[in-house]
Structures are given as structure tokens and as C-alpha cells.
Amino acid sequence: MITINETQRKIIHLLNDFGIDRISMAGILGTLEQDNLNENSFLDFIKNKETLSIEECTEQIWHMRGY
């Protein structure tokens, strides 16, 4: 059974509000977890957006990875 923490719930809620599809959400959350990236940093990034695309999410993840 997969457990979703509170930060992940907030990320899912915001991504849903921005119209990000569930497959992309799963990819984002999986990447954050697999690469041991700071979920709170990603949450802070999306909380301050008025609009959000999957491309912006991908760019942020690459930035968080150090690229």
C-alpha cells in the first residue's frame, strides 16, 4: 500500500487545480520521491503560480536536480 503524506496531498490538490492530468501528477510525485528531491520546495514553487503547465513542472524538477 502506498502512503501519501500531507505535502504530497497538497501538491496533488494544486496540480489538479491547474488541470495537470493524473499520469503527469504520478510522474511528478514519483520523480520527487525517487530522486529524493525536496517536496516542500516543489510545493512552494507551485503555490506561487497563477498558471502552471507540465513543462514548467518538468523544468522545476530539472532545476531541483541541479541541471
Biopython code that builds the backbone (N, CA, C, O; Angstrom):
import numpy as np
from Bio.PDB.StructureBuilder import StructureBuilder

atoms = [
    (1, "MET", "N", (0.834, -1.175, 0.000)),
    (1, "MET", "CA", (0.000, 0.000, 0.000)),
    (1, "MET", "C", (0.888, 1.251, 0.000)),
    (1, "MET", "O", (1.855, 1.331, 0.758)),
    (2, "ILE", "N", (0.562, 2.197, -0.830)),
    (2, "ILE", "CA", (1.310, 3.443, -0.932)),
    (2, "ILE", "C", (0.696, 4.460, 0.019)),
    (2, "ILE", "O", (-0.521, 4.647, 0.043)),
    (3, "THR", "N", (1.550, 5.115, 0.803)),
    (3, "THR", "CA", (1.096, 6.134, 1.733)),
    (3, "THR", "C", (1.442, 7.504, 1.169)),
    (3, "THR", "O", (2.568, 7.733, 0.727)),
    (4, "ILE", "N", (0.481, 8.406, 1.183)),
    (4, "ILE", "CA", (0.683, 9.767, 0.686)),
    (4, "ILE", "C", (0.746, 10.688, 1.890)),
    (4, "ILE", "O", (-0.160, 10.710, 2.723)),
    (5, "ASN", "N", (1.847, 11.460, 1.971)),
    (5, "ASN", "CA", (1.973, 12.376, 3.107)),
    (5, "ASN", "C", (1.232, 13.688, 2.817)),
    (5, "ASN", "O", (0.714, 13.894, 1.719)),
    (6, "GLU", "N", (1.194, 14.558, 3.810)),
    (6, "GLU", "CA", (0.426, 15.807, 3.698)),
    (6, "GLU", "C", (0.961, 16.713, 2.592)),
    (6, "GLU", "O", (0.179, 17.338, 1.875)),
    (7, "THR", "N", (2.273, 16.792, 2.447)),
    (7, "THR", "CA", (2.862, 17.626, 1.385)),
    (7, "THR", "C", (2.449, 17.101, 0.018)),
    (7, "THR", "O", (2.096, 17.880, -0.867)),
    (8, "GLN", "N", (2.492, 15.798, -0.157)),
    (8, "GLN", "CA", (2.080, 15.199, -1.420)),
    (8, "GLN", "C", (0.600, 15.465, -1.690)),
    (8, "GLN", "O", (0.222, 15.714, -2.834)),
    (9, "ARG", "N", (-0.230, 15.419, -0.673)),
    (9, "ARG", "CA", (-1.658, 15.722, -0.840)),
    (9, "ARG", "C", (-1.854, 17.156, -1.331)),
    (9, "ARG", "O", (-2.676, 17.414, -2.210)),
    (10, "LYS", "N", (-1.095, 18.079, -0.758)),
    (10, "LYS", "CA", (-1.186, 19.476, -1.176)),
    (10, "LYS", "C", (-0.724, 19.646, -2.619)),
    (10, "LYS", "O", (-1.337, 20.385, -3.389)),
    (11, "ILE", "N", (0.359, 18.959, -2.982)),
    (11, "ILE", "CA", (0.855, 19.021, -4.360)),
    (11, "ILE", "C", (-0.215, 18.489, -5.315)),
    (11, "ILE", "O", (-0.510, 19.119, -6.330)),
    (12, "ILE", "N", (-0.793, 17.339, -4.994)),
    (12, "ILE", "CA", (-1.830, 16.741, -5.839)),
    (12, "ILE", "C", (-3.006, 17.703, -5.991)),
    (12, "ILE", "O", (-3.509, 17.899, -7.097)),
    (13, "HIS", "N", (-3.438, 18.297, -4.897)),
    (13, "HIS", "CA", (-4.579, 19.219, -4.929)),
    (13, "HIS", "C", (-4.281, 20.410, -5.850)),
    (13, "HIS", "O", (-5.108, 20.777, -6.684)),
    (14, "LEU", "N", (-3.098, 21.009, -5.692)),
    (14, "LEU", "CA", (-2.752, 22.164, -6.527)),
    (14, "LEU", "C", (-2.591, 21.778, -7.993)),
    (14, "LEU", "O", (-3.066, 22.488, -8.880)),
    (15, "LEU", "N", (-1.921, 20.652, -8.252)),
    (15, "LEU", "CA", (-1.763, 20.213, -9.641)),
    (15, "LEU", "C", (-3.123, 19.960, -10.282)),
    (15, "LEU", "O", (-3.340, 20.295, -11.447)),
    (16, "ASN", "N", (-4.023, 19.378, -9.528)),
    (16, "ASN", "CA", (-5.379, 19.160, -10.024)),
    (16, "ASN", "C", (-6.063, 20.484, -10.354)),
    (16, "ASN", "O", (-6.720, 20.613, -11.388)),
    (17, "ASP", "N", (-5.903, 21.467, -9.465)),
    (17, "ASP", "CA", (-6.487, 22.790, -9.703)),
    (17, "ASP", "C", (-5.951, 23.427, -10.980)),
    (17, "ASP", "O", (-6.666, 24.162, -11.661)),
    (18, "PHE", "N", (-4.693, 23.145, -11.303)),
    (18, "PHE", "CA", (-4.083, 23.688, -12.515)),
    (18, "PHE", "C", (-4.401, 22.853, -13.760)),
    (18, "PHE", "O", (-3.984, 23.200, -14.866)),
    (19, "GLY", "N", (-5.128, 21.770, -13.581)),
    (19, "GLY", "CA", (-5.522, 20.952, -14.722)),
    (19, "GLY", "C", (-4.460, 19.972, -15.190)),
    (19, "GLY", "O", (-4.513, 19.488, -16.320)),
    (20, "ILE", "N", (-3.496, 19.679, -14.326)),
    (20, "ILE", "CA", (-2.464, 18.693, -14.675)),
    (20, "ILE", "C", (-3.093, 17.311, -14.566)),
    (20, "ILE", "O", (-3.747, 16.995, -13.573)),
    (21, "ASP", "N", (-2.892, 16.485, -15.597)),
    (21, "ASP", "CA", (-3.521, 15.160, -15.617)),
    (21, "ASP", "C", (-2.879, 14.222, -14.588)),
    (21, "ASP", "O", (-1.761, 14.450, -14.126)),
    (22, "ARG", "N", (-3.606, 13.182, -14.251)),
    (22, "ARG", "CA", (-3.182, 12.265, -13.185)),
    (22, "ARG", "C", (-1.910, 11.493, -13.526)),
    (22, "ARG", "O", (-1.111, 11.203, -12.635)),
    (23, "ILE", "N", (-1.713, 11.163, -14.774)),
    (23, "ILE", "CA", (-0.492, 10.461, -15.179)),
    (23, "ILE", "C", (0.711, 11.363, -14.934)),
    (23, "ILE", "O", (1.735, 10.912, -14.421)),
    (24, "SER", "N", (0.590, 12.634, -15.299)),
    (24, "SER", "CA", (1.672, 13.586, -15.068)),
    (24, "SER", "C", (1.902, 13.801, -13.575)),
    (24, "SER", "O", (3.044, 13.907, -13.128)),
    (25, "MET", "N", (0.805, 13.867, -12.798)),
    (25, "MET", "CA", (0.937, 14.005, -11.340)),
    (25, "MET", "C", (1.735, 12.847, -10.763)),
    (25, "MET", "O", (2.628, 13.043, -9.939)),
    (26, "ALA", "N", (1.407, 11.648, -11.202)),
    (26, "ALA", "CA", (2.111, 10.463, -10.711)),
    (26, "ALA", "C", (3.593, 10.530, -11.074)),
    (26, "ALA", "O", (4.455, 10.167, -10.273)),
    (27, "GLY", "N", (3.878, 10.996, -12.280)),
    (27, "GLY", "CA", (5.271, 11.140, -12.700)),
    (27, "GLY", "C", (6.021, 12.160, -11.871)),
    (27, "GLY", "O", (7.171, 11.939, -11.491)),
    (28, "ILE", "N", (5.372, 13.277, -11.591)),
    (28, "ILE", "CA", (5.993, 14.332, -10.779)),
    (28, "ILE", "C", (6.272, 13.814, -9.374)),
    (28, "ILE", "O", (7.392, 13.937, -8.878)),
    (29, "LEU", "N", (5.262, 13.237, -8.734)),
    (29, "LEU", "CA", (5.446, 12.737, -7.372)),
    (29, "LEU", "C", (6.461, 11.606, -7.316)),
    (29, "LEU", "O", (7.278, 11.538, -6.397)),
    (30, "GLY", "N", (6.404, 10.728, -8.295)),
    (30, "GLY", "CA", (7.361, 9.621, -8.349)),
    (30, "GLY", "C", (8.789, 10.108, -8.518)),
    (30, "GLY", "O", (9.709, 9.584, -7.890)),
    (31, "THR", "N", (8.973, 11.107, -9.364)),
    (31, "THR", "CA", (10.306, 11.663, -9.578)),
    (31, "THR", "C", (10.820, 12.365, -8.331)),
    (31, "THR", "O", (11.984, 12.206, -7.963)),
    (32, "LEU", "N", (9.959, 13.140, -7.681)),
    (32, "LEU", "CA", (10.373, 13.816, -6.450)),
    (32, "LEU", "C", (10.837, 12.791, -5.410)),
    (32, "LEU", "O", (11.855, 12.978, -4.745)),
    (33, "GLU", "N", (10.074, 11.712, -5.286)),
    (33, "GLU", "CA", (10.416, 10.686, -4.301)),
    (33, "GLU", "C", (11.650, 9.890, -4.707)),
    (33, "GLU", "O", (12.558, 9.687, -3.900)),
    (34, "GLN", "N", (11.679, 9.443, -5.950)),
    (34, "GLN", "CA", (12.777, 8.603, -6.430)),
    (34, "GLN", "C", (14.116, 9.336, -6.385)),
    (34, "GLN", "O", (15.138, 8.756, -6.019)),
    (35, "ASP", "N", (14.101, 10.614, -6.759)),
    (35, "ASP", "CA", (15.345, 11.390, -6.779)),
    (35, "ASP", "C", (15.620, 12.070, -5.445)),
    (35, "ASP", "O", (16.566, 12.847, -5.314)),
    (36, "ASN", "N", (14.776, 11.766, -4.450)),
    (36, "ASN", "CA", (14.912, 12.326, -3.107)),
    (36, "ASN", "C", (14.991, 13.850, -3.137)),
    (36, "ASN", "O", (15.838, 14.458, -2.482)),
    (37, "LEU", "N", (14.083, 14.456, -3.917)),
    (37, "LEU", "CA", (14.022, 15.912, -4.027)),
    (37, "LEU", "C", (13.081, 16.458, -2.961)),
    (37, "LEU", "O", (12.183, 15.754, -2.499)),
    (38, "ASN", "N", (13.286, 17.696, -2.576)),
    (38, "ASN", "CA", (12.513, 18.307, -1.505)),
    (38, "ASN", "C", (11.098, 18.638, -1.990)),
    (38, "ASN", "O", (10.899, 19.552, -2.791)),
    (39, "GLU", "N", (10.128, 17.882, -1.492)),
    (39, "GLU", "CA", (8.730, 18.081, -1.890)),
    (39, "GLU", "C", (8.221, 19.455, -1.465)),
    (39, "GLU", "O", (7.420, 20.064, -2.174)),
    (40, "ASN", "N", (8.676, 19.943, -0.322)),
    (40, "ASN", "CA", (8.236, 21.261, 0.146)),
    (40, "ASN", "C", (8.714, 22.373, -0.779)),
    (40, "ASN", "O", (8.004, 23.357, -0.985)),
    (41, "SER", "N", (9.912, 22.223, -1.335)),
    (41, "SER", "CA", (10.415, 23.216, -2.298)),
    (41, "SER", "C", (9.552, 23.232, -3.552)),
    (41, "SER", "O", (9.232, 24.294, -4.086)),
    (42, "PHE", "N", (9.179, 22.039, -4.016)),
    (42, "PHE", "CA", (8.312, 21.959, -5.189)),
    (42, "PHE", "C", (6.943, 22.554, -4.878)),
    (42, "PHE", "O", (6.366, 23.263, -5.703)),
    (43, "LEU", "N", (6.426, 22.264, -3.690)),
    (43, "LEU", "CA", (5.144, 22.820, -3.274)),
    (43, "LEU", "C", (5.205, 24.346, -3.241)),
    (43, "LEU", "O", (4.286, 25.013, -3.717)),
    (44, "ASP", "N", (6.274, 24.898, -2.685)),
    (44, "ASP", "CA", (6.441, 26.357, -2.656)),
    (44, "ASP", "C", (6.462, 26.938, -4.064)),
    (44, "ASP", "O", (5.908, 28.009, -4.310)),
    (45, "PHE", "N", (7.109, 26.222, -4.990)),
    (45, "PHE", "CA", (7.174, 26.666, -6.386)),
    (45, "PHE", "C", (5.778, 26.744, -7.002)),
    (45, "PHE", "O", (5.456, 27.734, -7.659)),
    (46, "ILE", "N", (4.945, 25.726, -6.806)),
    (46, "ILE", "CA", (3.643, 25.732, -7.460)),
    (46, "ILE", "C", (2.624, 26.597, -6.727)),
    (46, "ILE", "O", (1.676, 27.086, -7.341)),
    (47, "LYS", "N", (2.807, 26.794, -5.413)),
    (47, "LYS", "CA", (1.867, 27.621, -4.651)),
    (47, "LYS", "C", (1.864, 29.067, -5.143)),
    (47, "LYS", "O", (0.845, 29.749, -5.041)),
    (48, "ASN", "N", (2.976, 29.536, -5.667)),
    (48, "ASN", "CA", (3.111, 30.932, -6.063)),
    (48, "ASN", "C", (2.758, 31.176, -7.527)),
    (48, "ASN", "O", (2.991, 32.269, -8.044)),
    (49, "LYS", "N", (2.209, 30.186, -8.191)),
    (49, "LYS", "CA", (1.872, 30.308, -9.612)),
    (49, "LYS", "C", (0.409, 30.685, -9.797)),
    (49, "LYS", "O", (-0.460, 30.265, -9.033)),
    (50, "GLU", "N", (0.154, 31.489, -10.835)),
    (50, "GLU", "CA", (-1.228, 31.776, -11.230)),
    (50, "GLU", "C", (-1.689, 30.770, -12.272)),
    (50, "GLU", "O", (-2.859, 30.389, -12.308)),
    (51, "THR", "N", (-0.759, 30.344, -13.116)),
    (51, "THR", "CA", (-0.999, 29.284, -14.092)),
    (51, "THR", "C", (0.189, 28.343, -14.018)),
    (51, "THR", "O", (1.265, 28.730, -13.562)),
    (52, "LEU", "N", (0.000, 27.122, -14.461)),
    (52, "LEU", "CA", (1.068, 26.132, -14.388)),
    (52, "LEU", "C", (0.881, 25.110, -15.494)),
    (52, "LEU", "O", (-0.225, 24.624, -15.731)),
    (53, "SER", "N", (1.977, 24.791, -16.165)),
    (53, "SER", "CA", (1.954, 23.760, -17.203)),
    (53, "SER", "C", (2.869, 22.613, -16.791)),
    (53, "SER", "O", (3.719, 22.771, -15.915)),
    (54, "ILE", "N", (2.694, 21.478, -17.418)),
    (54, "ILE", "CA", (3.554, 20.333, -17.142)),
    (54, "ILE", "C", (4.996, 20.660, -17.514)),
    (54, "ILE", "O", (5.929, 20.160, -16.886)),
    (55, "GLU", "N", (5.179, 21.494, -18.530)),
    (55, "GLU", "CA", (6.526, 21.902, -18.929)),
    (55, "GLU", "C", (7.222, 22.681, -17.817)),
    (55, "GLU", "O", (8.413, 22.490, -17.573)),
    (56, "GLU", "N", (6.483, 23.555, -17.145)),
    (56, "GLU", "CA", (7.060, 24.312, -16.026)),
    (56, "GLU", "C", (7.417, 23.376, -14.867)),
    (56, "GLU", "O", (8.437, 23.564, -14.204)),
    (57, "CYS", "N", (6.583, 22.383, -14.632)),
    (57, "CYS", "CA", (6.879, 21.401, -13.590)),
    (57, "CYS", "C", (8.151, 20.636, -13.920)),
    (57, "CYS", "O", (9.006, 20.430, -13.058)),
    (58, "THR", "N", (8.268, 20.220, -15.168)),
    (58, "THR", "CA", (9.444, 19.480, -15.611)),
    (58, "THR", "C", (10.703, 20.333, -15.479)),
    (58, "THR", "O", (11.733, 19.855, -15.004)),
    (59, "GLU", "N", (10.621, 21.592, -15.898)),
    (59, "GLU", "CA", (11.765, 22.493, -15.774)),
    (59, "GLU", "C", (12.174, 22.673, -14.315)),
    (59, "GLU", "O", (13.364, 22.715, -14.002)),
    (60, "GLN", "N", (11.190, 22.780, -13.426)),
    (60, "GLN", "CA", (11.497, 22.941, -11.998)),
    (60, "GLN", "C", (12.180, 21.697, -11.448)),
    (60, "GLN", "O", (13.124, 21.800, -10.665)),
    (61, "ILE", "N", (11.714, 20.541, -11.847)),
    (61, "ILE", "CA", (12.346, 19.295, -11.380)),
    (61, "ILE", "C", (13.784, 19.226, -11.880)),
    (61, "ILE", "O", (14.677, 18.849, -11.122)),
    (62, "TRP", "N", (14.025, 19.580, -13.133)),
    (62, "TRP", "CA", (15.400, 19.603, -13.654)),
    (62, "TRP", "C", (16.241, 20.592, -12.860)),
    (62, "TRP", "O", (17.395, 20.312, -12.536)),
    (63, "HIS", "N", (15.668, 21.740, -12.550)),
    (63, "HIS", "CA", (16.389, 22.746, -11.740)),
    (63, "HIS", "C", (16.707, 22.173, -10.346)),
    (63, "HIS", "O", (17.806, 22.369, -9.828)),
    (64, "MET", "N", (15.761, 21.483, -9.759)),
    (64, "MET", "CA", (15.970, 20.899, -8.437)),
    (64, "MET", "C", (17.032, 19.815, -8.470)),
    (64, "MET", "O", (17.718, 19.583, -7.475)),
    (65, "ARG", "N", (17.169, 19.154, -9.603)),
    (65, "ARG", "CA", (18.207, 18.124, -9.764)),
    (65, "ARG", "C", (19.591, 18.736, -9.946)),
    (65, "ARG", "O", (20.607, 18.047, -9.845)),
    (66, "GLY", "N", (19.617, 20.047, -10.216)),
    (66, "GLY", "CA", (20.899, 20.714, -10.384)),
    (66, "GLY", "C", (21.321, 20.924, -11.825)),
    (66, "GLY", "O", (22.480, 21.236, -12.098)),
    (67, "TYR", "N", (20.388, 20.755, -12.743)),
    (67, "TYR", "CA", (20.714, 20.964, -14.172)),
    (67, "TYR", "C", (20.315, 22.328, -14.625)),
    (67, "TYR", "O", (20.513, 22.673, -15.790)),
]
sb = StructureBuilder()
sb.init_structure("model")
sb.init_model(0)
sb.init_chain("A")
sb.init_seg("    ")
for serial, (resi, resn, name, xyz) in enumerate(atoms, 1):
    if name == "N":
        sb.init_residue(resn, " ", resi, " ")
    sb.init_atom(name, np.array(xyz, "f"), 0.0, 1.0, " ", f" {name:<3s}", serial, name[0])
structure = sb.get_structure()
